[in-house]
Amino acid sequence: MIRRFGEKPAVDQRYLMRHGVYAILPLRDQLLLTWQDDPHYELQLPGGGIDPGESPIHALHREVMEETGWTVARPMRLGAFRRFTYMPEYDMWAEKLCHIYVARPVRRIGPPTETDHTPIWSEPSVAAEKLYNEGDRYFVSRYMGWA
């Protein structure tokens, strides 16, 4: 069974399934996160949706590069969680199946190509408290051995 975080799904709401990949990126006692501006204004694990025909690992590399400008190595899957949410950028209600990985940041190639994202280095304890969604906070805490 995959754990659910966040609000319960509304009985009268139709949700579209959206698979996504997200990364915990530790380097020198810090985690690489992303701050997303409009429409969300939230601190997040880098990542996002898996495109049709794309493998989860390819999506992870692409999303981390788009949102942080960094390449990563040795991704390892930690687990998954579900959350039900409205996605204003797609004007849709989604059941998000979030696959969480840990990977090593290797090199910054340049700025994020998604201009509404800003890479941020954070202490893990701050990330475990300030990440926007409960599932991300849970997996950071579990990775750090706190949960």
Order of alpha helices (4+ residues) and beta strands (2+ residues): beta-beta-beta-beta-beta-beta-alpha-beta-beta-beta-alpha-alpha
